[in-house]
Amino acid sequence: MGKFKELLRRHEYGPLPQERHGVEGVSEPRTAPFPAEKRHEREYASRIGPRVHEEYLKIKTIILASSVCERPVQSLMVIGSVAGEGATTLAVTLGHVMAAGDAYPTLLVDSDIRRPSVHRYLRIPNDIGLGELLTTEMPFEQAIQSGPLPDLSVITAGNVLLDTSSVLKTNRFQDFMAYAKKRFRYIIFDAPPVSEGFDGIVFGAALDGCILVVQADETPVNVVSGAQQRLVQARLNVLGVVLNRKKRYVPNFILNDYGTPKA
């Protein structure tokens, strides 16, 4: 019970006093968020709906709780089995939720080089992004843009098509991740679907974990199972599966009890 209370205290107030050193170079969460941040969090929650916002807070709590596990999660990838399952929406919204309230410095990265969309969600330029960052010697901070929150930063996909396997054989990506982990508390990658190649899997292998997004009542079970197997075979740490766009089901006998005409 004491351990559970300690986790709750972490979630509500940030790290315990003896842990304030945290990650080297990373700004610690503020215990009293600025009013503007709280206002943005309330506005965002009202926009996506309180029930949906509550589900994102559950994901956030799980990620925060990992800080006391043997394998803490600082960098993670959001990926779908196929296109159109809502992985980008989840990645962008999770970035908002992680950065809001507790004000954890968060970096959102669009690694879907061939079909980028994060810049359209946030209405920001896509002139310089991950492609340029990994194929040139430009300073890492040059590719980072400010997000809608003070503690949310963004790297868009950019305009350079990457040969992911060859790029990751160099030290450039490893150097970037080392830089990002010192500057940000959390790094979230929006990845291309598993069905569209190995780009997402290759990036994910260098991260602490991944979340698989599945669209309810649409994606066949065998497709989801195959995607999960590919992630596991590539030695990715699958943190869990998010069932997206699930419709609430109310049995007919309940509706009929409240006066709904029977079919």
C-alpha positions in Angstrom: 0.0 0.0 0.0 2.9 2.3 0.8 4.3 1.8 -2.7 0.9 2.7 -4.3 0.7 5.9 -2.3 4.2 6.8 -3.4 3.2 6.4 -7.0 0.1 8.6 -6.5 2.3 11.2 -4.9 4.7 11.0 -7.9 1.8 11.5 -10.3 0.2 14.4 -8.5 3.3 16.3 -7.3 6.2 15.2 -9.4 9.3 13.2 -8.2 9.9 12.8 -4.6 12.5 15.1 -2.9 15.3 12.5 -3.0 14.8 12.1 -6.8 15.0 15.8 -7.8 18.3 15.2 -9.6 16.2 13.2 -12.1 17.7 12.9 -15.7 20.8 14.9 -16.3 20.0 18.2 -17.9 16.2 17.6 -17.9 14.0 20.3 -16.4 12.0 18.8 -13.5 8.2 19.2 -13.5 6.9 22.2 -11.8 4.8 21.4 -8.8 2.5 24.4 -9.4 1.8 24.7 -13.2 1.3 28.2 -14.6 -2.4 29.3 -14.9 -2.1 29.4 -18.7 -1.0 25.7 -18.7 -3.9 24.7 -16.5 -6.3 26.8 -18.7 -5.0 25.1 -21.8 -5.4 21.7 -20.2 -9.0 22.4 -19.3 -9.7 23.7 -22.8 -8.1 20.7 -24.5 -10.0 18.3 -22.2 -13.3 20.0 -23.1 -12.4 19.8 -26.8 -11.7 16.0 -26.8 -14.3 15.2 -24.2 -13.9 14.4 -20.5 -14.2 10.6 -21.0 -11.5 10.6 -23.7 -9.3 12.9 -21.7 -9.6 10.6 -18.7 -8.3 7.7 -20.8 -5.3 9.7 -21.9 -4.6 10.5 -18.2 -4.5 6.8 -17.5 -1.9 6.3 -20.2 0.1 9.2 -18.7 -0.1 7.7 -15.2 1.3 4.3 -16.5 4.2 6.1 -18.2 4.9 8.1 -15.1 4.8 5.0 -12.9 7.4 3.3 -15.1 10.0 5.7 -13.5 10.2 3.2 -10.6 10.4 0.1 -12.8 13.6 -1.7 -13.9 13.0 -0.3 -17.4 11.7 3.2 -17.2 10.0 4.7 -20.3 11.4 8.0 -21.5 11.1 7.5 -25.2 8.2 5.7 -26.9 6.6 5.1 -30.3 2.9 5.2 -31.2 2.2 2.9 -34.1 -0.9 1.3 -35.8 -1.3 -2.0 -37.6 -2.6 -0.3 -40.7 -3.2 3.2 -41.9 -6.2 5.1 -40.5 -6.3 3.6 -37.0 -5.7 7.0 -35.3 -2.1 6.5 -34.2 -1.2 10.1 -35.1 -4.2 11.5 -33.2 -3.1 9.5 -30.2 0.5 10.6 -30.5 -0.4 14.3 -30.8 -3.0 14.1 -28.0 -0.6 12.2 -25.7 2.0 14.9 -26.3 -0.4 17.5 -25.2 -1.4 15.5 -22.1 2.2 14.7 -21.1 3.2 18.4 -21.4 0.1 19.9 -19.7 -0.7 20.0 -16.1 2.5 18.6 -14.6 4.5 20.4 -17.3 6.9 17.7 -18.2 9.1 18.9 -21.1 7.9 16.7 -24.0 9.2 16.3 -27.6 6.8 15.0 -30.3 8.6 13.6 -33.4 6.9 12.7 -36.7 8.8 9.7 -38.0 6.3 8.9 -40.7 8.6 10.3 -43.4 6.5 9.1 -46.4 3.1 10.2 -45.2 3.7 12.9 -42.5 0.7 14.5 -40.8 1.8 15.9 -37.4 2.5 19.4 -39.0 -1.1 19.5 -40.3 -2.6 18.5 -37.0 -0.6 21.4 -35.3 -0.6 23.8 -38.2 3.1 24.3 -38.2 5.7 24.4 -41.1 7.3 21.2 -42.4 10.3 22.8 -44.1 12.9 21.3 -41.8 12.4 18.1 -39.8 13.6 14.7 -39.0 14.8 13.9 -42.5 17.0 17.0 -42.7 18.2 16.4 -39.1 19.4 12.8 -39.8 21.0 13.4 -43.2 22.9 16.6 -42.5 25.1 18.0 -39.8 22.7 20.7 -38.8 22.4 21.5 -35.1 19.6 19.4 -33.5 17.9 22.4 -32.0 17.4 23.9 -35.5 14.8 21.2 -36.3 12.8 21.7 -33.1 9.7 23.9 -33.2 7.6 25.3 -30.4 4.3 23.5 -29.8 1.0 24.9 -28.5 2.3 24.5 -24.9 5.4 25.9 -23.3 6.6 22.4 -22.5 5.6 20.7 -25.8 8.2 20.9 -28.7 7.8 19.3 -32.1 10.0 17.9 -34.8 8.1 17.4 -38.1 9.0 14.8 -40.7 10.7 17.2 -43.1 11.1 16.8 -46.8 13.9 14.4 -47.2 13.0 10.7 -47.9 15.1 8.6 -45.6 16.7 5.2 -46.2 15.9 4.4 -42.5 18.1 1.2 -42.3 21.2 3.0 -43.6 20.6 6.2 -41.5 20.3 4.2 -38.3 23.6 2.5 -39.0 25.4 5.8 -38.4 25.8 7.6 -35.1 23.6 10.5 -36.0 20.4 9.0 -34.7 22.1 7.8 -31.5 23.6 11.3 -31.0 20.2 12.9 -31.5 18.5 10.6 -29.0 21.2 11.3 -26.4 20.7 15.0 -26.9 16.9 14.7 -26.7 17.0 12.6 -23.5 19.0 15.2 -21.8 16.8 18.1 -22.9 13.3 16.4 -22.6 11.7 14.3 -20.0 9.6 12.4 -22.6 10.0 11.8 -26.4 7.0 10.5 -28.4 7.4 9.2 -31.9 4.5 9.1 -34.3 5.4 6.1 -36.6 4.1 4.8 -39.9 1.9 1.7 -39.6 3.5 -1.8 -39.3 1.9 -2.8 -42.6 3.7 -0.1 -44.6 7.3 -1.3 -44.0 10.0 -1.4 -41.5 10.5 2.3 -40.9 8.5 2.4 -37.7 10.0 -0.9 -36.4 13.6 0.3 -37.0 13.0 3.6 -35.1 11.2 1.8 -32.4 14.1 -0.6 -31.7 16.0 2.4 -30.4 13.2 3.5 -28.0 12.2 2.4 -24.6 8.8 1.1 -25.7 5.8 1.4 -28.1 2.0 1.6 -28.0 0.0 -0.3 -30.6 -3.1 1.4 -31.7 -6.1 -0.7 -33.0 -9.3 0.6 -34.5 -12.3 -1.1 -32.9 -14.6 -3.1 -35.2 -12.4 -2.4 -38.2 -9.0 -4.0 -38.0 -9.2 -7.8 -38.4 -7.8 -9.8 -35.5 -5.3 -11.6 -37.6 -3.8 -8.2 -38.8 -3.5 -7.0 -35.2 -1.9 -10.3 -34.2 0.5 -10.2 -37.1 1.5 -6.6 -36.3 2.1 -7.4 -32.6 4.2 -10.5 -33.6 6.4 -8.3 -35.9 7.0 -5.8 -33.1 7.9 -8.6 -30.6 10.1 -10.3 -33.1 12.0 -7.1 -33.6 12.5 -7.0 -29.8 10.4 -3.9 -29.3 9.0 -3.3 -25.8 5.2 -3.4 -26.4 3.8 -1.4 -23.5 0.2 -2.1 -24.4 -2.6 -1.8 -27.0 -5.0 1.1 -27.3 -8.4 0.2 -28.7 -9.4 3.3 -30.5 -12.8 4.6 -31.7 -14.7 2.1 -29.6 -18.5 2.7 -29.7 -20.4 2.4 -26.5 -22.8 -0.6 -26.6 -26.1 -0.5 -24.8 -28.1 -3.8 -25.1 -31.6 -3.5 -26.6 -33.3 -4.8 -23.5 -32.0 -1.8 -21.6 -33.1 0.7 -24.2 -36.5 -1.0 -24.4 -37.0 -0.7 -20.6 -36.6 3.1 -21.1 -39.3 3.3 -23.7 -37.3 2.8 -26.9 -39.6 1.0 -29.4 -38.6 -2.6 -30.1 -37.4 -3.3 -33.6 
